[in-house]
Amino acid sequence: MKEVEKERALTFIEPGPVVLVSTFDGKKNNVMTISWTMAIDFAQNIVITTGSWNYSFGTILATQECVICIPPANMLETVVRVGMVSGREVDKFKEFKLTPLSAKYVKAPLIGECVACLECKVVEYIERYGFIILHVERVVVNETLKEYRMIHAVGDGTFVIDGEKANLRELMKEKLPPGL
Amino acid sequence: MKEVEKERALTFIEPGPVVLVSTFDGKKNNVMTISWTMAIDFAQNIVITTGSWNYSFGTILATQECVICIPPANMLETVVRVGMVSGREVDKFKEFKLTPLSAKYVKAPLIGECVACLECKVVEYIERYGFIILHVERVVVNETLKEYRMIHAVGDGTFVIDGEKANLRELMKEKLPPGL
């Protein structure tokens, strides 16, 4: 995977994809599936909503880091299955044949099958809403995939895959953030 | 537009669409475009990130309410143009030929051209991140459109429209929230 400008972090979160969140608790890599994420600002801060029902949640708070990875459309069934079991019982990287790659700023792994991975450090946890505020330290992208379409969860067990693209850069040029 | 179960609120936010946020300041309807939104829980709480640079932001805090509407793909250019001008100078409902319809629980208008609208009351404003926590009071959907695909902002002036759908309800049945 190849490092790119940190400004691109936003372009992987803002479209609203399902993401895989990887962690390392000191002994074992783990991964969970979530789709409650949001961009916060143009300084590469993002937020995810989760809570104590997720085994990964405890690891994120204990280690103060994680990696947010964007799976391509052909990983949909794996992405759902990752979300159906707990890392308490299963070694999910092994079970789902995910490839852990070393990150630079965190001990949690990149996932080699994903479109992009964001290495993140925890900024703050806002308990009453389950918000974990994350700062993206590094963005890496995969340049070897045949499939780059993102997956969007509807929330009722159905999903939508990226379709047509539209370019309105010219119309929006005054409003585009620096570096994009 | 037709009222549906509140549980469906999630299904309009979780896929990560660009949304139009309508407000009424006591004198004039207004609307802004944002794509930084997130589901919080299964009790129909959601969050949007915005700030004082948006004219609508002041109205949301002053009135403690707004309507979040999901525009269909054929409104893309309008959605971008709504985001390029301020309600300080322009009557955006008139300028962009949007149809304001009466909501039930808030004074901000529904937008007749949208796929769905969520009538929202402000729960809390978390200033340091620009988070406005909203509770969805009512969900209405449009049953008369020819286009229901959502728009996703990449954040760099390009957009992706909903494509293929996939149904994994059977695989996920243990994890689906009640009512969906």
Interface residues (C-beta under 8 A of the other chain):
Chain A: L10 T11 E14 P15 G16 P17 S35 W36 T37 M38 A39 I40 D41 N45 V47 T49 A73 L76 E77 V80 R81 G83 M84 I126 Y129 G130 F131 I133 R149 M150 H152 A153 V154 G155 D156 G157 T158 F159 V160 I161 D162 G163 E164 K165 A166 N167 L168 R169 E170 L171 M172 K173 E174 K175 L176 P177 L180
Chain B: L10 T11 E14 P15 G16 P17 S35 W36 T37 M38 A39 I40 D41 N45 V47 T49 A73 L76 E77 V80 R81 G83 M84 I126 Y129 G130 F131 I133 R149 M150 H152 A153 V154 G155 D156 G157 T158 F159 V160 I161 D162 G163 E164 K165 A166 N167 L168 R169 E170 L171 M172 K173 E174 K175 L176 P177 L180
